[in-house]
Amino acid sequence: MSWDALQREALVELGLTLWAPHVPGSEPPPPPDPRVLAMLAKVAGVSPHALTDAGLSLPGFERLREASVKRALWPMLRGLRDRA
């Protein structure tokens, strides 16, 4: 539905927001868990700040025990360790 300027102004005054379509993947990823960040930085031999700057997509704390997550994460951590 399209809203004209008067309708948009009325909605804002009522404290309502216009509907906007949600595009999956358009939202930024959540910040990494500090516990995960500290543990993985220690394993990689880098600072937690360097690990966040590397741009890795870090899993949540509860997912670290999954084999598929470990298989995807270890080569990236080894690469960071080799660069350090």
CNS distance restraints for C-alpha pairs under 8 A (distance, minus, plus):
assign (resid   3 and name CA) (resid   7 and name CA) 5.78 0.50 0.50
assign (resid   3 and name CA) (resid   8 and name CA) 6.06 0.50 0.50
assign (resid   4 and name CA) (resid   8 and name CA) 6.24 0.50 0.50
assign (resid   5 and name CA) (resid   9 and name CA) 6.15 0.50 0.50
assign (resid   6 and name CA) (resid  10 and name CA) 6.20 0.50 0.50
assign (resid   7 and name CA) (resid  11 and name CA) 6.17 0.50 0.50
assign (resid   8 and name CA) (resid  12 and name CA) 6.27 0.50 0.50
assign (resid   8 and name CA) (resid  18 and name CA) 7.70 0.50 0.50
assign (resid   9 and name CA) (resid  13 and name CA) 6.24 0.50 0.50
assign (resid  10 and name CA) (resid  14 and name CA) 6.27 0.50 0.50
assign (resid  11 and name CA) (resid  15 and name CA) 6.33 0.50 0.50
assign (resid  11 and name CA) (resid  16 and name CA) 5.20 0.50 0.50
assign (resid  11 and name CA) (resid  17 and name CA) 6.76 0.50 0.50
assign (resid  11 and name CA) (resid  18 and name CA) 7.59 0.50 0.50
assign (resid  12 and name CA) (resid  16 and name CA) 5.55 0.50 0.50
assign (resid  12 and name CA) (resid  17 and name CA) 6.60 0.50 0.50
assign (resid  22 and name CA) (resid  26 and name CA) 7.84 0.50 0.50
assign (resid  32 and name CA) (resid  36 and name CA) 7.02 0.50 0.50
assign (resid  32 and name CA) (resid  37 and name CA) 6.50 0.50 0.50
assign (resid  32 and name CA) (resid  58 and name CA) 6.20 0.50 0.50
assign (resid  32 and name CA) (resid  59 and name CA) 7.42 0.50 0.50
assign (resid  32 and name CA) (resid  60 and name CA) 7.02 0.50 0.50
assign (resid  33 and name CA) (resid  37 and name CA) 6.19 0.50 0.50
assign (resid  33 and name CA) (resid  60 and name CA) 6.38 0.50 0.50
assign (resid  33 and name CA) (resid  61 and name CA) 6.79 0.50 0.50
assign (resid  34 and name CA) (resid  38 and name CA) 6.07 0.50 0.50
assign (resid  35 and name CA) (resid  39 and name CA) 6.20 0.50 0.50
assign (resid  35 and name CA) (resid  61 and name CA) 7.34 0.50 0.50
assign (resid  36 and name CA) (resid  40 and name CA) 6.01 0.50 0.50
assign (resid  36 and name CA) (resid  58 and name CA) 7.81 0.50 0.50
assign (resid  36 and name CA) (resid  59 and name CA) 7.81 0.50 0.50
assign (resid  36 and name CA) (resid  60 and name CA) 7.08 0.50 0.50
assign (resid  36 and name CA) (resid  61 and name CA) 5.82 0.50 0.50
assign (resid  37 and name CA) (resid  41 and name CA) 5.95 0.50 0.50
assign (resid  37 and name CA) (resid  48 and name CA) 5.90 0.50 0.50
assign (resid  37 and name CA) (resid  51 and name CA) 7.44 0.50 0.50
assign (resid  37 and name CA) (resid  52 and name CA) 7.93 0.50 0.50
assign (resid  37 and name CA) (resid  58 and name CA) 7.85 0.50 0.50
assign (resid  38 and name CA) (resid  42 and name CA) 6.18 0.50 0.50
assign (resid  38 and name CA) (resid  48 and name CA) 5.88 0.50 0.50
assign (resid  39 and name CA) (resid  43 and name CA) 6.35 0.50 0.50
assign (resid  40 and name CA) (resid  44 and name CA) 6.08 0.50 0.50
assign (resid  40 and name CA) (resid  48 and name CA) 7.99 0.50 0.50
assign (resid  40 and name CA) (resid  77 and name CA) 7.71 0.50 0.50
assign (resid  41 and name CA) (resid  45 and name CA) 5.91 0.50 0.50
assign (resid  41 and name CA) (resid  46 and name CA) 5.20 0.50 0.50
assign (resid  41 and name CA) (resid  47 and name CA) 5.62 0.50 0.50
assign (resid  41 and name CA) (resid  48 and name CA) 5.14 0.50 0.50
assign (resid  41 and name CA) (resid  51 and name CA) 6.16 0.50 0.50
assign (resid  42 and name CA) (resid  46 and name CA) 6.41 0.50 0.50
assign (resid  42 and name CA) (resid  47 and name CA) 7.34 0.50 0.50
assign (resid  42 and name CA) (resid  48 and name CA) 7.98 0.50 0.50
assign (resid  43 and name CA) (resid  77 and name CA) 7.74 0.50 0.50
assign (resid  44 and name CA) (resid  77 and name CA) 5.42 0.50 0.50
assign (resid  44 and name CA) (resid  78 and name CA) 6.59 0.50 0.50
assign (resid  44 and name CA) (resid  80 and name CA) 6.30 0.50 0.50
assign (resid  44 and name CA) (resid  81 and name CA) 4.93 0.50 0.50
assign (resid  45 and name CA) (resid  81 and name CA) 5.89 0.50 0.50
assign (resid  45 and name CA) (resid  84 and name CA) 7.31 0.50 0.50
assign (resid  46 and name CA) (resid  50 and name CA) 6.25 0.50 0.50
assign (resid  46 and name CA) (resid  51 and name CA) 6.75 0.50 0.50
assign (resid  46 and name CA) (resid  80 and name CA) 7.61 0.50 0.50
assign (resid  46 and name CA) (resid  81 and name CA) 7.10 0.50 0.50
assign (resid  46 and name CA) (resid  84 and name CA) 6.81 0.50 0.50
assign (resid  47 and name CA) (resid  51 and name CA) 6.39 0.50 0.50
assign (resid  48 and name CA) (resid  52 and name CA) 6.37 0.50 0.50
assign (resid  49 and name CA) (resid  53 and name CA) 6.22 0.50 0.50
assign (resid  50 and name CA) (resid  54 and name CA) 6.20 0.50 0.50
assign (resid  51 and name CA) (resid  55 and name CA) 7.30 0.50 0.50
assign (resid  51 and name CA) (resid  56 and name CA) 7.33 0.50 0.50
assign (resid  52 and name CA) (resid  56 and name CA) 6.85 0.50 0.50
assign (resid  56 and name CA) (resid  76 and name CA) 7.83 0.50 0.50
assign (resid  58 and name CA) (resid  73 and name CA) 7.98 0.50 0.50
assign (resid  59 and name CA) (resid  63 and name CA) 6.10 0.50 0.50
assign (resid  59 and name CA) (resid  64 and name CA) 6.65 0.50 0.50
assign (resid  59 and name CA) (resid  69 and name CA) 7.39 0.50 0.50
assign (resid  60 and name CA) (resid  64 and name CA) 6.83 0.50 0.50
assign (resid  63 and name CA) (resid  69 and name CA) 6.98 0.50 0.50
assign (resid  64 and name CA) (resid  69 and name CA) 6.41 0.50 0.50
assign (resid  64 and name CA) (resid  70 and name CA) 6.66 0.50 0.50
assign (resid  65 and name CA) (resid  69 and name CA) 7.57 0.50 0.50
assign (resid  65 and name CA) (resid  70 and name CA) 7.33 0.50 0.50
assign (resid  66 and name CA) (resid  70 and name CA) 6.44 0.50 0.50
assign (resid  67 and name CA) (resid  71 and name CA) 6.10 0.50 0.50
assign (resid  68 and name CA) (resid  72 and name CA) 6.27 0.50 0.50
assign (resid  69 and name CA) (resid  73 and name CA) 6.08 0.50 0.50
assign (resid  70 and name CA) (resid  74 and name CA) 5.90 0.50 0.50
assign (resid  71 and name CA) (resid  75 and name CA) 7.41 0.50 0.50
assign (resid  72 and name CA) (resid  76 and name CA) 7.53 0.50 0.50
assign (resid  73 and name CA) (resid  77 and name CA) 6.36 0.50 0.50
assign (resid  74 and name CA) (resid  78 and name CA) 6.08 0.50 0.50
assign (resid  75 and name CA) (resid  79 and name CA) 6.22 0.50 0.50
assign (resid  76 and name CA) (resid  80 and name CA) 6.41 0.50 0.50
assign (resid  77 and name CA) (resid  81 and name CA) 6.20 0.50 0.50
assign (resid  78 and name CA) (resid  82 and name CA) 6.15 0.50 0.50
assign (resid  79 and name CA) (resid  83 and name CA) 6.34 0.50 0.50
assign (resid  80 and name CA) (resid  84 and name CA) 6.28 0.50 0.50
